[in-house]
Amino acid sequence: PMAGDNAKQIADWNGAVGAHWAAEQEKNDRLIKAFGEAALSAVGARAGERVLDVGCGCGDTSLALAGRVGAMGRVVGVDVSAAMLDVAQQRADGRDNLTFIEADASRAELPGPFDLLYSRFGVMFFDEPEAAFRHMRTAMKDGGRLAFACWQKPQDNPWAMVPMLAAREASGLDLSPPDPHAPGPFAFADAGRVKAILEAAGFGAVKAETFEAPMFLGSTVKSAAIGCTKMGPASRIAREAGKERLPAITDAIEAALAPFAGADGSVALPGRIWVVTANAV
């Protein structure tokens, strides 16, 4: 596929990544709930509003939004992962004010006009972010609001960095450091770049505020390490290294996480995001 069509990210989320999320939906949503709530409370969703939830995944945030906009409002959740949307659909359980679309929000026909464009970690995966936001802007009302959560840099996110470094070390792979702006969880770590992208795409009053919360990785060091090989930045390294390296990688992550275990044995490491808000101008 040609560059710029998000093909790699779509394949990832429709493959192992999305399948794992769907299987572990409750645990994963609980893990990042606080971050999504921070973005939502920064902007609010009001009764009767029409909201687009970008990268809605298993529908956790869409359900919360649907509760806020009420019967007269409307929430449209869009995601590229069929497995995750299946879970979302089951959870929506016939609510009238909630619809899910399997599509790439950066190019699909979106049933606007929307009062609010919201995303919890769903907007960092576009090959061409400026074009993506410009496209989504066309589905918004003038004066509409934008709010999303995105990760700050890996160094400020020990929940990702600690297992990632351990996995890289144990992988036996010669991994060049990733391009910090390449599509992926940390693509929007640079708030100045995000502001420039949004302003070029037709948004104003762009703000990025820091929010920090613990990421609960597991009730034991072992389960946390196994979880890291299935989800998050270390999981990409584990998949690339292949099955025969998995035990060594899991052991290395386990050793790296051990110092972070609390009195009850559970493992939590800090997570830090930007809560980005803006208005459609």
LUMVO-899753 format. One line per 2 residues: number of its first residue (from 1); their letters; for each residue x, y, z of N, C-alpha, C. Coordinates in Angstrom, 1 decimal, padded with zeros to 4 digits. Each point is the difference from the previous one (the first is absolute). Example, Ala and Ser with C-alpha at 12.3 -4.5 7.8 and 13.67 -1.06 7.14 Angstrom:
2
1	AS	013.2,-005.7,007.8,-000.9,001.2,000.0,000.9,001.2,000.0 | -000.4,001.1,-000.7,000.9,001.1,000.0,-000.8,001.1,000.8
REM end
This chain:
281
1	PM	000.8,-001.2,000.0,-000.8,001.2,000.0,000.9,001.3,000.0 | -000.6,001.0,-000.6,000.8,001.2,-000.1,000.2,000.7,001.4
3	AG	001.1,000.8,000.1,000.2,000.7,001.3,-001.1,000.9,000.2 | -000.3,000.2,001.3,-001.0,001.0,000.3,-001.4,-000.6,000.2
5	DN	-000.2,-001.3,-000.2,-001.3,-000.6,000.1,-000.3,-000.7,001.3 | 001.0,000.2,001.0,-000.2,-000.6,001.3,-000.1,-001.5,000.0
7	AK	000.5,-000.6,-001.1,-000.2,-001.5,-000.1,000.7,-000.8,001.1 | 001.2,000.4,000.4,000.7,-000.8,001.0,-000.7,000.1,001.3
9	QI	-000.5,001.2,000.4,-000.7,000.1,001.3,-001.3,-000.8,000.0 | -000.7,000.1,-001.2,-001.3,-000.7,-000.1,000.2,-001.5,000.2
11	AD	001.1,-000.5,-000.7,000.3,-001.4,000.1,000.3,-000.5,001.4 | 000.8,000.9,000.7,000.3,-000.3,001.4,-001.2,-000.1,000.9
13	WN	-000.9,001.0,-000.1,-001.1,000.1,000.8,-001.1,-001.0,-000.4 | 000.0,-000.5,-001.2,-000.9,-001.0,-000.4,000.6,-001.4,000.2
15	GA	001.2,000.0,000.4,000.7,-001.3,000.2,000.2,-000.3,001.5 | 001.2,-000.3,000.4,000.3,-000.4,001.4,-000.3,001.0,001.0
17	VG	000.3,001.3,-000.3,-000.2,001.0,001.0,-001.5,000.2,000.4 | -000.9,000.1,-001.1,-001.4,000.1,000.3,-000.6,-001.2,000.6
19	AH	000.5,-001.2,-000.4,-000.6,-001.2,000.6,000.3,-000.1,001.4 | 001.3,000.4,000.4,000.3,-000.1,001.4,-000.8,001.0,000.8
21	WA	-000.2,001.2,-000.5,-000.8,001.0,000.7,-001.4,-000.5,000.2 | -000.6,-000.6,-001.1,-001.4,-000.5,000.1,-000.1,-001.0,001.1
23	AE	001.0,-000.9,000.1,000.0,-001.1,001.0,000.2,000.5,001.4 | 000.7,001.1,000.1,000.4,000.5,001.4,-000.7,001.3,000.2
25	QE	-001.2,000.2,-000.6,-000.6,001.4,000.0,-000.1,000.6,001.3 | -000.6,-000.8,001.0,-000.3,000.6,001.3,001.3,000.5,000.7
27	KN	001.0,-000.9,-000.1,001.3,000.4,000.7,000.6,001.2,-000.7 | 000.1,-000.1,-001.4,000.6,001.1,-000.7,-000.7,001.4,000.2
29	DR	-001.3,-000.1,-000.1,-000.7,001.3,000.2,000.2,000.6,001.4 | 000.0,-000.9,001.0,000.2,000.4,001.4,001.4,000.7,000.1
31	LI	001.0,-000.6,-000.7,001.3,000.5,000.0,000.1,001.5,-000.4 | -000.7,000.4,-001.0,000.1,001.3,-000.5,-001.2,000.9,000.2
33	KA	-000.9,-000.4,000.8,-001.3,000.7,000.2,000.3,001.5,000.5 | 000.9,000.1,001.0,000.2,001.4,000.6,000.5,001.0,-001.1
35	FG	000.7,-000.5,-001.0,000.6,000.9,-001.0,-001.2,000.5,-000.9 | -000.9,-000.9,-000.4,-001.1,000.3,-000.8,-000.9,001.0,000.7
37	EA	-000.2,-000.2,001.3,-000.9,000.8,000.8,000.6,001.4,000.1 | 001.3,000.1,000.1,000.7,001.3,000.1,-000.3,000.8,-001.3
39	AL	000.1,-000.6,-001.1,-000.3,000.7,-001.3,-001.5,000.4,-000.1 | -000.9,-000.9,000.5,-001.4,000.3,-000.1,-000.4,001.1,001.0
41	SA	000.6,000.0,001.2,-000.4,001.1,000.9,000.6,001.3,-000.4 | 001.0,000.0,-000.8,000.6,001.3,-000.5,-000.9,000.7,-001.0
43	VG	-000.9,-000.7,-000.6,-000.8,000.6,-001.1,-001.5,-000.2,000.3 | -000.4,-001.1,000.7,-001.4,-000.2,000.3,-000.8,-000.5,-001.2
45	AR	-001.0,-000.8,000.2,-000.9,-000.4,-001.1,-001.4,000.3,000.5 | -000.8,000.8,-000.7,-001.2,000.5,000.6,-001.2,-000.7,-000.7
47	AG	-001.1,000.0,000.8,-001.2,-000.6,-000.5,-000.4,000.5,-001.4 | -000.4,-001.0,-000.9,-000.4,000.4,-001.3,001.1,000.2,-001.0
49	ER	001.2,-000.1,000.4,001.1,000.2,-001.0,000.3,-001.2,-000.8 | 000.6,000.2,-001.2,000.5,-001.0,-000.9,001.5,-000.2,000.1
51	VL	000.4,-001.2,000.4,001.5,-000.2,000.3,000.6,-001.1,-000.9 | 001.2,000.3,-000.5,000.8,-001.0,-000.7,001.1,-000.5,000.9
53	DV	000.0,-001.3,000.2,001.0,-000.7,000.9,001.0,-000.7,-001.0 | 001.2,000.6,-000.1,001.0,-000.5,-001.0,000.9,-001.1,000.6
55	GC	000.0,-001.2,-000.6,000.8,-001.1,000.5,-000.7,-000.5,001.3 | -001.3,-000.2,-000.1,-000.9,-000.3,001.1,000.3,-001.4,000.6
57	GC	000.7,-000.9,-000.8,000.4,-001.3,000.6,-001.3,-000.8,000.4 | 000.1,-000.5,001.3,-001.1,-000.8,000.5,-001.1,000.8,000.5
59	GD	-000.1,001.3,-000.2,-001.2,000.8,000.3,-000.1,000.5,001.4 | 001.1,-000.1,000.8,000.0,000.5,001.3,-000.4,001.5,000.1
61	TS	000.8,000.8,-000.8,-000.2,001.4,000.0,-001.3,000.4,-000.7 | -000.4,-000.7,-001.0,-001.2,000.3,-000.7,-001.2,-000.2,000.9
63	LA	000.0,-001.1,000.8,-001.1,-000.2,001.0,-000.1,001.2,001.0 | 001.2,000.4,000.5,000.0,001.1,000.9,-000.5,001.3,-000.6
65	LA	000.3,000.2,-001.2,-000.5,001.2,-000.8,-001.5,-000.1,-000.2 | -000.4,-001.2,-000.4,-001.5,-000.2,-000.2,-000.8,000.3,001.2
67	GR	000.6,-000.3,001.2,-000.7,000.3,001.3,-000.1,001.5,000.2 | 001.0,000.7,-000.5,000.0,001.4,000.3,-000.9,000.8,-001.0
69	VG	-000.1,-000.4,-001.3,-000.8,000.7,-001.0,-001.4,-000.3,000.1 | -000.3,-001.2,000.6,-001.4,-000.3,000.3,-000.8,-000.4,-001.3
71	AM	-001.3,-000.2,000.2,-000.9,-000.5,-001.1,000.0,000.9,-001.2 | 000.1,001.3,000.2,-000.1,001.0,-001.1,001.4,000.1,-000.7
73	GR	001.0,-000.5,000.6,001.3,000.1,-000.6,000.4,-001.2,-000.8 | 001.2,000.0,-000.6,000.4,-001.1,-000.8,001.5,-000.2,000.1
75	VV	000.4,-001.2,000.1,001.5,-000.3,000.0,000.3,-000.9,-001.1 | 001.0,000.3,-000.8,000.4,-000.9,-001.1,001.5,-000.4,000.3
77	GV	000.2,-001.3,000.3,001.3,-000.5,000.2,000.6,-000.6,-001.2 | 001.2,000.4,-000.4,000.7,-000.5,-001.2,001.3,-000.7,000.4
79	DV	000.3,-001.1,-000.6,001.2,-000.8,000.2,000.3,-000.9,-001.2 | 001.3,-000.3,-000.1,000.4,-000.9,-001.1,000.0,-001.5,000.4
81	SA	-000.2,-000.3,001.3,000.1,-001.4,000.5,-001.4,-000.6,000.1 | -000.2,-001.0,-000.9,-001.3,-000.7,000.0,-000.2,-000.8,001.3
83	AM	001.1,-000.6,000.5,-000.1,-000.8,001.3,-000.4,000.9,001.1 | 000.6,001.2,000.1,-000.4,000.9,001.1,-001.4,000.6,-000.1
85	LD	-000.4,000.2,-001.3,-001.4,000.6,-000.2,-001.0,-001.1,000.3 | 000.3,-001.3,-000.2,-000.9,-001.0,000.4,-000.4,000.1,001.5
87	VA	001.1,000.2,000.8,-000.2,000.1,001.4,-000.8,001.3,000.3 | 000.3,001.1,-000.7,-000.7,001.2,000.2,-001.5,-000.1,-000.2
89	QQ	-000.3,-000.7,-001.1,-001.4,-000.2,-000.5,-000.7,-000.8,001.1 | 000.6,-001.0,000.5,-000.7,-000.8,001.1,-000.2,000.8,001.2
91	RA	000.9,000.9,000.4,-000.1,000.8,001.2,-001.0,001.1,-000.2 | -000.2,000.5,-001.2,-000.9,001.0,-000.3,-001.5,-000.5,000.2
93	DG	-000.2,-001.3,-000.3,-001.2,-000.6,000.4,-001.2,000.8,-000.5 | -000.1,000.3,-001.2,-001.2,000.7,-000.6,-000.3,001.4,000.5
95	RD	001.0,000.7,000.5,-000.3,001.4,000.3,-000.3,000.8,-001.2 | -001.0,000.8,000.0,-000.4,000.8,-001.2,001.0,001.1,-000.4
97	NL	000.7,000.5,001.0,000.8,001.2,-000.3,001.5,-000.3,-000.3 | 000.2,-001.3,-000.3,001.4,-000.4,-000.2,000.2,-000.8,-001.2
99	TF	000.9,000.3,-000.9,000.2,-000.7,-001.3,001.5,-000.2,-000.1 | 000.4,-001.2,-000.5,001.4,-000.3,-000.3,000.2,-000.2,-001.5
101	IE	001.2,000.5,-000.4,000.4,-000.1,-001.5,001.4,-000.6,000.0 | 000.1,-001.0,-000.8,001.4,-000.6,-000.3,000.5,000.8,-001.2
103	AD	000.9,000.9,000.3,000.6,000.9,-001.0,001.2,000.7,000.5 | 000.8,000.6,-000.9,001.1,000.8,000.3,-000.5,001.5,000.1
105	AS	-000.1,000.6,001.2,-000.5,001.3,000.2,000.6,001.1,-000.9 | 001.3,-000.3,-000.4,000.7,001.0,-000.7,-000.4,000.1,-001.5
107	RA	-000.9,-000.9,-000.5,-000.4,000.1,-001.4,-001.4,-000.4,-000.2 | -000.7,-000.6,001.0,-001.4,-000.5,-000.2,-000.9,001.2,000.0
109	EL	-001.2,-000.3,-000.7,-001.1,000.9,000.1,-000.6,000.0,001.4 | 000.0,001.1,000.7,-000.4,000.0,001.4,-001.3,000.7,000.2
111	PG	-000.9,-000.6,000.7,-001.4,000.5,000.1,-000.2,001.2,001.0 | 000.7,001.1,-000.4,-000.1,001.3,000.8,-001.3,000.7,-000.2
113	PF	000.0,001.3,000.3,001.0,000.7,000.7,000.1,-000.2,001.5 | 001.2,-000.1,000.5,000.2,-000.4,001.4,000.3,001.3,000.8
115	DL	-000.5,000.0,001.3,000.3,001.0,000.9,001.4,-000.2,000.7 | 000.3,-001.3,000.1,001.2,-000.4,000.7,000.7,-001.1,-000.7
117	LY	001.3,000.1,-000.1,000.9,-001.1,-000.5,000.8,-000.4,001.1 | -000.1,-001.3,000.4,000.7,-000.4,001.2,000.8,-001.3,-000.3
119	SR	001.2,-000.2,000.7,000.7,-001.2,-000.2,000.9,-000.3,001.2 | -000.1,-001.3,000.5,000.9,-000.4,001.0,001.1,-000.9,-000.7
121	FG	001.1,000.6,-000.3,001.1,-000.8,-000.6,-000.3,-000.5,-001.4 | -000.8,000.7,-000.7,-000.4,-000.6,-001.4,000.5,000.9,-001.1
123	VM	000.7,001.1,000.3,000.4,000.9,-001.1,001.5,000.0,-000.4 | 000.8,-000.9,000.7,001.4,000.1,-000.3,000.5,-000.9,-001.1
125	FF	-001.0,-000.7,-000.7,000.4,-001.0,-000.9,-000.1,000.3,-001.4 | -000.3,001.3,-000.3,-000.2,000.4,-001.4,001.3,000.2,-000.7
127	DE	000.2,-000.5,-001.3,001.2,000.3,-000.8,000.1,001.5,-000.2 | -001.1,000.6,-000.3,000.1,001.5,-000.3,-001.0,000.7,000.9
129	PE	000.5,000.3,001.2,-000.9,000.6,001.0,-000.7,001.3,-000.4 | 000.7,000.8,-000.7,-000.6,001.3,-000.3,-001.2,-000.2,-001.0
131	AA	000.2,-000.9,-001.0,-001.1,-000.3,-000.9,-001.1,-000.7,000.8 | 000.3,-000.9,000.9,-001.0,-000.7,000.8,-000.9,001.0,000.8
133	FR	000.7,000.9,000.7,-000.8,001.0,000.8,-000.8,001.0,-000.9 | 000.6,000.3,-001.2,-000.8,000.9,-000.9,-001.2,-000.7,-000.4
135	HM	000.1,-001.3,-000.3,-001.2,-000.8,-000.5,-001.0,-000.1,001.2 | 000.4,-000.2,001.2,-000.9,-000.1,001.1,-000.6,001.3,000.3
137	RT	000.7,001.1,-000.2,-000.5,001.3,000.2,-001.2,000.3,-000.9 | 000.0,-000.5,-001.2,-001.1,000.2,-000.9,-001.3,-000.6,000.5
139	AM	000.1,-001.0,000.9,-001.2,-000.6,000.6,-000.5,000.7,001.2 | 000.7,001.1,000.4,-000.4,000.7,001.3,-000.7,001.3,-000.3
141	KD	-000.8,000.4,001.0,-000.7,001.3,-000.1,001.1,001.1,000.2 | -000.2,001.1,-000.6,000.9,001.2,000.3,-000.2,000.2,001.5
143	GG	001.1,000.3,000.7,000.0,000.2,001.4,-000.1,-001.3,000.8 | 000.0,-001.1,-000.7,000.0,-001.3,000.7,001.2,-000.2,000.9
145	RL	000.0,-001.0,000.9,001.1,-000.2,000.9,000.8,-001.3,-000.3 | 001.2,000.1,000.3,000.9,-001.2,-000.2,000.7,-000.3,001.3
147	AF	000.0,-001.3,000.4,000.8,-000.4,001.2,000.5,-001.4,-000.2 | 001.3,-000.1,000.3,000.5,-001.4,-000.1,001.2,-000.2,001.0
149	AC	000.2,-001.2,000.3,001.1,-000.5,000.9,001.1,-000.6,-000.9 | 001.2,000.4,000.2,001.1,-000.6,-000.7,001.2,-000.1,000.9
151	WQ	000.8,-001.0,-000.2,001.2,-000.3,000.9,001.1,001.1,-000.2 | 000.6,000.4,001.1,001.2,000.8,000.0,001.2,-001.0,-000.4
153	KP	001.2,000.5,000.0,001.1,-000.8,-000.5,000.2,-001.2,000.9 | 000.6,-001.1,-000.7,000.2,-001.2,000.8,000.8,000.1,001.3
155	QD	001.0,000.9,-000.1,000.8,000.3,001.2,-000.9,000.4,001.2 | -001.1,000.7,-000.2,-000.9,000.4,001.0,-001.1,-001.0,000.3
157	NP	000.1,-001.2,-000.6,-001.0,-001.0,000.1,000.7,-001.3,000.4 | 000.4,-000.1,001.3,000.7,-001.2,000.4,-000.7,-001.3,-000.3
159	WA	-001.4,000.0,000.1,-000.8,-001.2,-000.3,000.4,-000.6,-001.3 | 000.4,000.9,-001.0,000.3,-000.5,-001.3,001.5,-000.2,-000.2
161	MV	000.8,001.0,000.6,001.4,000.1,-000.2,000.8,-001.2,000.6 | -000.4,-000.3,001.3,000.7,-001.1,000.7,-000.1,-001.3,-000.6
163	PM	-001.2,-000.5,-000.4,-000.1,-001.3,-000.7,000.6,000.1,-001.4 | -000.2,001.2,-000.7,000.5,000.1,-001.3,001.6,-000.2,-000.1
165	LA	000.7,000.7,000.9,001.4,-000.2,000.1,000.5,-001.4,000.3 | -000.7,-000.6,000.9,000.3,-001.4,000.4,-000.2,-000.9,-001.2
167	AR	-001.1,000.2,-000.7,-000.4,-000.9,-001.2,001.0,000.2,-001.1 | 000.4,001.3,-000.2,001.0,000.3,-001.1,001.3,-000.7,000.3
169	EA	000.5,000.1,001.2,001.2,-000.6,000.5,000.0,-001.6,-000.3 | -001.1,-000.6,000.4,-000.1,-001.5,000.0,-000.4,-000.5,-001.4
171	SG	-000.4,000.9,-000.9,-000.6,-000.5,-001.3,001.0,-000.6,-001.0 | 001.3,000.5,000.2,001.0,-000.5,-001.0,-000.2,000.8,-001.3
173	LD	-000.9,000.9,-000.1,-000.2,000.7,-001.2,000.8,001.3,000.0 | 000.5,000.4,-001.2,000.7,001.2,-000.1,-001.1,001.1,-000.4
175	LS	-000.5,000.6,001.0,-001.1,000.9,-000.2,000.5,001.5,000.0 | -000.3,000.6,-001.2,000.3,001.4,000.0,-001.0,000.8,000.8
177	PP	000.4,001.0,000.7,-001.0,000.7,000.8,-001.2,000.5,-001.0 | -001.2,-000.1,000.4,-001.1,000.4,-000.9,000.0,001.5,-000.2
179	DP	-000.5,000.4,-001.2,-000.2,001.4,-000.3,-001.0,000.6,001.0 | 000.3,001.0,000.8,-000.9,000.4,001.0,-001.4,000.5,-000.5
181	HA	000.0,000.4,-001.3,-001.2,000.5,-000.6,-000.8,-001.1,-000.8 | 000.6,-001.2,-000.1,-000.7,-001.0,-000.8,-001.3,-000.4,000.7
183	PG	-001.0,-000.4,-000.8,-001.3,-000.4,000.6,000.2,-001.0,001.1 | -000.6,000.2,001.1,000.2,-000.9,001.2,-000.4,000.7,001.2
185	PF	000.1,-000.7,001.2,-000.5,000.6,001.2,000.6,001.3,000.4 | 001.3,000.2,-000.4,000.6,001.2,000.5,000.2,001.1,-001.1
187	AF	-000.7,-000.2,-001.1,000.2,001.0,-001.1,-000.3,001.4,000.3 | -000.9,000.2,001.0,-000.4,001.4,000.4,000.6,000.4,001.3
189	AD	001.2,-000.5,000.3,000.7,000.4,001.3,000.4,001.4,000.0 | 000.3,000.6,-001.2,000.4,001.4,-000.1,-001.2,000.9,-000.1
191	AG	-000.3,000.7,001.1,-001.2,000.8,000.0,000.0,001.2,-001.0 | 001.2,000.5,-000.3,000.2,001.1,-000.9,-000.4,-000.5,-001.4
193	RV	000.4,-001.2,-000.4,-000.3,-000.6,-001.3,-001.5,-000.3,-000.1 | -000.6,-000.5,001.1,-001.5,-000.2,000.0,-000.7,001.3,-000.3
195	KA	000.4,001.0,000.7,-000.7,001.4,-000.1,000.1,000.4,-001.5 | 001.2,-000.1,-000.6,000.2,000.4,-001.4,-000.9,-000.8,-000.9
197	IL	-000.1,-001.3,000.2,-000.8,-000.9,-000.8,-001.5,000.4,000.1 | -000.5,000.3,001.2,-001.4,000.3,000.2,-000.3,001.4,-000.6
199	EA	000.9,001.0,000.1,-000.2,001.3,-000.5,000.0,000.0,-001.5 | 000.8,-000.9,-000.6,000.1,-000.1,-001.5,-001.3,-000.7,-000.5
201	AG	-000.7,-000.7,000.9,-001.2,-000.8,-000.4,-001.3,000.7,000.3 | 000.1,001.2,000.5,-001.2,000.8,000.2,-000.5,000.1,001.4
203	FG	000.9,-000.2,000.9,-000.4,000.1,001.5,000.7,001.2,000.6 | -000.6,000.6,001.0,000.6,001.1,000.8,-000.1,-000.2,001.4
205	AV	000.6,000.9,000.8,000.0,-000.1,001.5,000.5,-001.4,000.4 | 001.1,-000.4,-000.6,000.5,-001.3,000.4,000.8,000.0,001.3
207	KA	-000.4,-000.9,000.9,000.7,-000.1,001.3,000.4,-001.4,000.2 | 001.2,-000.2,000.7,000.4,-001.4,000.4,000.4,000.1,001.5
209	ET	-000.8,-000.8,000.8,000.3,000.0,001.4,000.5,-001.4,000.4 | 000.9,000.0,001.0,000.5,-001.3,000.5,-001.0,-000.6,000.9
211	FE	-000.1,-001.3,-000.1,-000.8,-000.8,001.0,000.8,-001.3,000.2 | 000.1,-000.4,001.3,000.8,-001.1,000.3,-000.8,-001.0,000.9
213	AP	000.1,-001.3,-000.2,-000.7,-000.9,000.9,000.8,-001.3,-000.1 | -000.2,-000.9,001.1,000.7,-001.3,-000.1,-000.6,-000.9,-001.0
215	MF	000.8,-000.8,-000.6,-000.4,-001.1,-000.9,000.1,-001.3,000.7 | -001.1,-000.6,000.3,000.1,-001.3,000.7,000.2,-001.1,-001.0
217	LG	001.2,-000.6,000.1,000.4,-001.0,-001.0,-000.3,-001.4,000.3 | -000.2,-000.3,001.3,-000.4,-001.4,000.4,000.0,-000.2,001.5
219	ST	-000.7,-001.0,000.4,-000.1,-000.3,001.5,001.3,-000.7,000.5 | 000.8,-000.5,-001.0,001.3,-000.6,000.4,001.0,000.5,-001.1
221	VK	001.3,-000.1,000.4,001.0,000.4,-001.0,000.0,-000.9,-001.2 | -000.3,-001.3,000.2,-000.1,-001.0,-001.1,-001.1,000.4,-001.0
223	SA	-001.2,000.2,000.6,-001.1,000.3,-000.9,000.2,001.3,-000.7 | 000.6,001.0,000.7,000.3,001.3,-000.6,001.0,-000.2,-001.2
225	AI	001.0,-000.8,000.2,001.0,-000.3,-001.1,-000.7,-000.6,-001.2 | -000.8,-001.0,000.3,-000.7,-000.7,-001.1,-000.9,001.0,-000.8
227	GC	-000.7,000.8,000.8,-000.9,001.0,-000.6,000.8,001.0,-000.9 | 001.2,000.3,000.4,000.9,001.0,-000.8,000.4,-000.7,-001.3
229	TK	000.1,-001.3,-000.1,000.3,-000.7,-001.2,-001.2,000.0,-001.0 | -001.2,000.3,000.5,-001.2,-000.1,-000.8,-000.5,001.4,-000.4
231	MG	000.4,001.0,000.8,-000.6,001.3,-000.3,001.0,001.1,000.4 | 000.0,001.1,-000.8,000.9,001.1,000.3,001.3,-000.2,-000.9
233	PA	000.9,001.0,000.2,001.2,000.0,-000.9,000.9,-001.2,000.1 | 000.1,-000.7,001.2,000.8,-001.2,000.1,-000.6,-001.1,-000.9
235	SR	-001.3,000.0,-000.1,-000.6,-001.1,-000.8,000.4,000.0,-001.4 | 000.2,001.2,-000.6,000.4,000.0,-001.4,001.4,-000.6,-000.2
237	IA	000.9,000.2,001.0,001.3,-000.6,000.0,-000.1,-001.5,000.1 | -000.9,-000.4,001.0,-000.1,-001.5,000.2,-000.5,-000.7,-001.3
239	RE	-001.0,000.7,-000.6,-000.6,-000.7,-001.3,001.1,000.0,-001.1 | 000.8,001.0,-000.1,001.0,000.1,-001.0,001.1,-001.1,000.3
241	AG	000.4,-000.2,001.2,001.0,-000.9,000.4,-000.4,-001.5,-000.2 | -001.3,-000.2,000.1,-000.4,-001.4,-000.3,-000.2,-000.8,001.3
243	KE	-000.6,-001.2,-000.2,-000.4,-000.8,001.2,001.2,-000.5,000.8 | 001.1,-000.4,-000.7,001.1,-000.6,000.7,000.7,001.0,001.0
245	RL	-000.1,001.3,-000.3,000.6,001.0,000.9,-001.0,000.4,001.1 | -001.3,-000.4,-000.1,-001.0,000.5,001.0,000.3,-000.3,001.4
247	PA	000.5,-001.2,000.4,000.3,-000.3,001.4,001.1,001.0,000.5 | 001.0,000.2,-000.7,001.1,000.8,000.4,-000.5,001.5,000.1
249	IT	-000.8,000.4,-000.9,-000.6,001.4,000.1,-000.9,000.1,001.2 | -000.8,-001.0,000.2,-000.9,000.1,001.2,000.8,000.1,001.3
251	DA	001.0,-000.9,000.1,000.9,000.0,001.2,000.6,001.4,000.2 | 000.5,000.6,-001.1,000.7,001.3,000.1,-001.0,001.0,000.5
253	IE	-001.2,000.0,-000.6,-001.0,001.0,000.5,-000.3,-000.2,001.4 | -000.2,-001.3,000.4,-000.3,-000.3,001.4,001.1,000.6,000.9
255	AA	001.3,-000.2,-000.3,001.1,000.5,000.8,-000.1,001.5,000.1 | -000.3,000.7,-001.1,-000.1,001.4,-000.1,-001.1,000.6,000.8
257	LA	-001.1,-000.7,000.1,-001.2,000.4,000.7,000.0,-000.3,001.5 | 000.8,-001.0,000.4,000.1,-000.4,001.4,000.1,001.2,001.0
259	PF	000.9,000.9,-000.3,000.2,001.1,001.0,-001.2,000.9,000.2 | -001.0,-000.1,-000.9,-001.2,000.8,000.1,-001.2,-000.6,000.7
261	AG	000.3,-001.3,000.4,-001.1,-000.7,000.7,-000.4,000.7,001.4 | -001.2,000.1,000.2,-000.5,000.6,001.3,000.0,-001.1,001.1
263	AD	-000.5,000.4,001.2,000.0,-000.9,001.1,-000.9,-001.2,-000.3 | -001.0,000.2,-000.8,-000.9,-001.1,-000.3,000.4,-000.8,-001.2
265	GS	001.2,000.3,-000.5,000.5,-000.7,-001.2,-000.4,000.6,-001.3 | -001.0,000.9,000.0,-000.4,000.5,-001.3,000.9,001.1,-000.6
267	VA	-000.1,000.2,-001.3,001.0,000.8,-000.7,-000.7,001.2,-000.6 | 000.4,001.2,000.4,-000.6,001.2,-000.7,001.2,001.0,-000.3
269	LP	000.0,000.5,-001.2,001.0,001.0,-000.3,-000.7,001.3,-000.6 | 000.7,001.1,000.1,-000.7,001.3,-000.4,-000.2,000.0,-001.5
271	GR	-001.2,000.7,-000.4,-000.3,000.3,-001.4,-000.2,001.5,000.0 | 000.4,000.6,-001.1,-000.1,001.5,-000.1,-000.5,000.3,-001.5
273	IW	-001.1,000.8,000.0,-000.6,000.3,-001.3,-000.1,001.5,-000.2 | -000.3,000.4,-001.2,-000.5,001.3,-000.3,-001.5,-000.1,-000.1
275	VV	-000.7,000.9,000.6,-001.4,000.2,-000.3,-000.1,001.2,-000.9 | -000.3,-000.3,-001.3,000.0,001.1,-001.0,-001.4,000.4,-000.3
277	TA	-000.2,001.3,000.1,-001.4,000.6,-000.3,000.2,001.1,-001.1 | -001.0,000.2,-000.8,000.0,001.0,-001.0,-001.5,000.3,-000.4
279	NA	-000.1,001.0,-000.8,-001.3,000.3,-000.6,000.1,000.0,-001.5 | -001.1,-000.4,-000.7,000.0,000.0,-001.5,-000.3,001.5,-000.4
281	V	000.9,000.6,-000.7,-000.2,001.4,-000.4,-000.5,000.2,-001.4
REM end
